[in-house]
Amino acid sequence: MHYKRMPIEAESPEEFGYDRISNNLSESSIKDKTLQQLNVTLDIAGLVLFYGDHKGLPELREQIAAQGQGLTADHVLVTAGAAGALFMIATALLTKEDHLVVIRPNYATNIETPKTIGAQISFIDLHFEDGFALDTQRIAAAITPATKLISVTVPHNPTGTMITQQQMQEIIAIAEKAGCYVLFDETYRDLSFNTPLPLGASLSPLAISVSSMSKAYGVPGIRTGWLITQNNSLLQLLLAAKEQIGICGSVIDENIASSILKKRTELMQENHLRIQHKLAIVREWIQQEPMISWIPPQGGVVCFPRIDLPDEKTAAFYERLLHQHKTYLAPGHWFDMPDQYFRLGYDWPTEQELRNGLAAISAAAREV
């Protein structure tokens, strides 16, 4: 494999420097948390720093499995973040001879890792004019005899839109008919505005669910994610991949993750109240800003608005926004989209930073 840095990483705020940004609207998670803010107390002085369970801390796997009907800890593999799970799935399942179907726009890893492998990709592009709605029949039409994987994010990143439970069942039926796997990247599932969809992995042995502690819990630094599958042969294949990459996870990180998940209900209630308040700020701004249009999100902490600027002015817009107004956005090219689109993360910044950043977007759009 020949690796190439993804724009979403090479241009990330941590690479540019957080100290150079006043209003960071590019982040795709809730605000990063401290253990004190999470009210989590850890006694790790007596923790033996051994090689942990290769599948992950049993208690943590039980907590994850409890979120899906009919799932057990034996269906869960703890990984180095959702990114680690996505990488292992792509490299374990795909070769140059294989084909996959990917919903686009999408989180970059779901596209770039298969590209690096050399797999053949059919993109199902979502369109602003259609409300970024997914037509499952387009997935069915894209299936070939070589199709090995269908890749879907739900709630969707970067638009925040949702498929329905019926659509989820239709996608699984397509995969079962084709004899391929379907990956449900469910990183934002806990932040669904309405009742979350079932865990995809709970609905079929051909479905794989992926999630992490990063986006909904605000602890990306512990690098703890997971994948879930009822297919034991597949799980053993992915376990082999994990063991060859890193043997096991950090026993400290997994204990922290388990302690946080014990407070899951309380934390999610707090998150949802705060998110809805900040989303209302974004909604009010867009209603008053004629240069910006959007599809309102249905989950997560991001949306994907469109700015009314010609192609030749977008680079100058982002340049002025950053260097004159110290405001950072995630431009469309991070997601294989035109730069008239941008991912706006509205929960990571403080309320004042959010308001300042939105005002900066309006100002910069009129200055170019």
N, C-alpha and C positions, 0 to 999 in steps of 0.2 A: 504494500500500500504506500502511496506517495501522498503525504499529508500537505494540506494547504490551509493556512489560517483563514477562518471565517470572518467576514466583516463585523458580525455581531460581537466577536471576541476582540479582534484587532482594534476596533473603534470603541470598545466598551468604556464606560466612565472610569473603571478602575485602572485602565491603561492610560487614559487621558490625564487622570488625576482628580480625585474628588475635591481636593483643595482648590481646584481651578474652576469649579462649578458651584454657582449659588443656588440654582433651581434645577434639580435633577429630576426630569420627568421621563427619563428613559428606562427606569427600572421596572421590572415585570413581577415584583413581589410586594408583599406588605413590607412595612418598615422593618429593618433588621432589629432583632431583639437581643437583650442581654438575659442571662439566667435570672437576674434579679427582677427584671421587668416581667418575665414569665412566671415569677414566684416559684421557681424550681430550685430546690435545695439538693445538692449532691454530696454524698459522702464517698469520695473516691480514694481516700487515703489508703483504705484496705483493699482496693480493687486490684486483683492480680492481673498484670499486663501480659496476658498469655495470648496464644493464638486462639481466637474465639471460634465459636461454631461457624463452620464454613458457609452455612446458609444464612447466618445472622443470629443475633440474640433470640433465643426461643420466645421469651416474653414479648419482645418487640414484634416478632412474626405473628404471634397470637393476636396482638392488638390490631395489626394491619388486617389480618384475615377476618376479624370480627366485623369489619365494615361491609362485608359482602355475604350474601346468603349462600350457605352450603360450602363455604371456603374454610380451610383449616391452615394452621401454621405450616403444614407440609406443602402447601401450594405457593408459599412466599419465599422469595430469594431477596435478601437485603443487598443493596448495591451501593457503589460510590456515587450517590445522587441519581436523579433520573437520567442524567447524561451518561452515567456508566451503564445503566440498564439499556438505554437506546443503542449505545455503541455495541454492547455484547449481542443484542438481538440482531442488529444488522450484520455484524461480522460472523455470527454463528449460522445465520440462515441464508445469506446471500452470497452468490458468486457472480462472475462475469456472465454466466449463462442464464442467470435468473432475472426475473422481471418483478417490479413492484409498482403499486399504485399509491400515489401520495397526494393528499389534499394540500393545495397551495393557495395562499401563503401558509407557512408552517415554521415551526422552530427549526433553525438552520441545521442542527444535527440530523434531523429526520430526513434531510435531503443530501447534505454534504457527505455523510459517511457512506451511503449507498453509491454516490457518485465516485468517491475515492475507490471503492471496491470495483467499480466498473459495471455495476448492475444496470439493466435497462429500466428506465423510469417513465411511467405515464403520469402526467400531472392532471389533476382535476382542479382547475382554477376556479376560485370563488370570486364573484364580481360584486363590486359595490352597488351597481344598479339593481342587483337581485337581492340586496340585503345580506350579502355574503352567505346566502342560503345554499345548502348542499343538496344536489339532486343525486340520489343514490343510484338511479338508472345509468348515470354517466360512469359510475364505478363499475357497474355490471358490464357496460359496453367496453370498458378498457381492459377487462380480464383477457389474458392469453393462456395458452397451455403452459407457458413458462412462469406464470405468476406465482410467486412464493409468499408475498406479503402485501397487505393493504394497510396503509398508515393514516390514522385519523387522530386529531386532537379534540378533546371534549372536556370542559369548555374550550373553545378554540383560542389559540394563540397565533396571531396577535389581535384578532378582532373582538374577542369576548363573546362571540355568538355561540349558540347551542344547537345541537341536533335534538330531535325528539327521541323518546324511547322506541317508537315505531321505526324510526330511521336506523337506530342502533341495531334493532332486530333484523332489519332489511340488510344491513351491511354484513352482519354475521351470517345470514342466509346465503348471501353472495359468496362469502368465504367458504362456507361449508359445501356449497355446490361446486366451487372451483378446487376444493381440497387444499386451500392455502390458509395461512395464518392472517389474523387481523390484529394490529397493534392499536390499542386505545391509550393514547398519552393523556392521562387523567390528572395531570399535575394541579389543575385548578378545581378539581371536583368538589373539595370542601368549601369552595367559595362560590358555588352555584347559587344564584339569587333565589331560585325556587327549589323544590325538592330535588336533590341530586339524582342523576340517572343511576341505575344499578352499576356496580362494577362490571365492566365488560367481561372480565375473566370468569365471573360467576354464571355467565350465560352460555358458554360453550368451551369445550376443550381446545378449540382453535383460536380462542381469543386470549390476548395477553394484555394485562393492565400494567401501566407504569405510573408511578407517582413519586413524590419526595417530600422532605421536610422543608424545602427551600422556599417555595412561593407562598403557601398558605400559612406557614408557621413562622416565617422570618428568621430561619436559622440556616442559611446556605453554607455557613462556615463549617458545620459539622459533616457536610458531604454524606448525608444519609438519604438514600432513596430505596426503591424496591420495584420488583416486578412480580406479577402474580399469574400463574397458569395452573389449570387443572391437569395439564398434560405432563405426566411424570417424565416421559422420555425427553420432552423439550426442556423441562426444568433441569434434568441431569446434564443435558448438553450445555445449558447456560451456566450451570454450576461449574462445569469443567472450564468454561471460558473465564469465569470469575477466579477460579483457583490458579489459572495460568497467568492472569493479570496481577492479582494481588493476594491470593490465597484466601484471605478473610478480610472483614472490615475492622475498623478501629473499635475496640471494646469500650473505650471511653465515649466515642461518638454514639454508639448504639445504646449505651445506657442513658445518655442525655436524651436521645430521641424517645426512648421508652418513657422516661419521666415526663416529657412534654405531652406525649399522647395520652397519658393518664388524665390530663386536663383538657382534652380535645373539645368537649362540649362547651365548657366555659370559654375557652379561647376563641372558638368559632363564633359564639354569640357576640363577643366583644368586637371581633373583626367585622362581622356583617353590619353592625350598627355604624362603625366608623367608615366603612367602605361606602355605604349608602349616603352618608353625609357628604363625603368628598365627591361622589359621583354626581350629586345634586349640584355641586359647584361647577363641575365640568358642563353639565347639561345647561345650566343657566348661561354660562359663557358662550356656548355654541349657539344658543338661541339668539344671542345678541351680536354674534360675530358673523357677518355675511360672507366672509371669505372662507369659512370652515363649515364643512358638512360631515355627518357621521352616521353610522349605524349603531344605535345604543346597545351596549353590551348586556348580556344576560348572565354573566358569571365572570369570575376572576377579578383582576385589578388593572386591566388594560383595555384600551379601545384603539381603533385604527381609523382616525379621521382623515379627511382629504382637504388639502388647501388649494384654493383657486389661484394657482400661479402657473405660468407657462414653464416648460422644461428648462429653458435657458436661464431662468431665475431661481431655480430651486437650490442650486449650490450656494449662491450668494445669500439666500435666505438662511440656510443652516449656518453658514459662516458668520453672518451678522448676529444671528440668535445666540451663538455660542460666545463669540469674542466681544461683542458689544453688550449683550444682555446676560451673559453668564448662565444661559439656560440650555439644557441638553435634552434632545429628543432622540428617538430611535428611528432613523430614516427608512423609507420603504425598501431601499436596496439591501438592507439587512435580511429581508424576507423575499428576495427576488421580485420585488414590486417597484413601480416608479416612485421617485422621491416626492411626488405630490402627496403620497400617503406617509403617515408616520404613526408609530406606536407610541401612545401616550400612557404612561403609568401614573395613576392618580392616587395611589395610597402610600407609596414609599415616601414621597415628600411630605413635609409638614403642611398643615392647611395654608399657612402664610406663603410657604415656598410654592405650593400649587397655584395659589392666586397670583403670585408674582410671575410665575412661569407662563401662565395663560395670558396675562397682560403682555408679557414679553413676546409671545408668539404673534399676537395682534400687531404689536409695534413693528417687529421685524418684517412682517409680511408687507407692511406699507412702506417700508424704507428701501426695499430693493427695486 
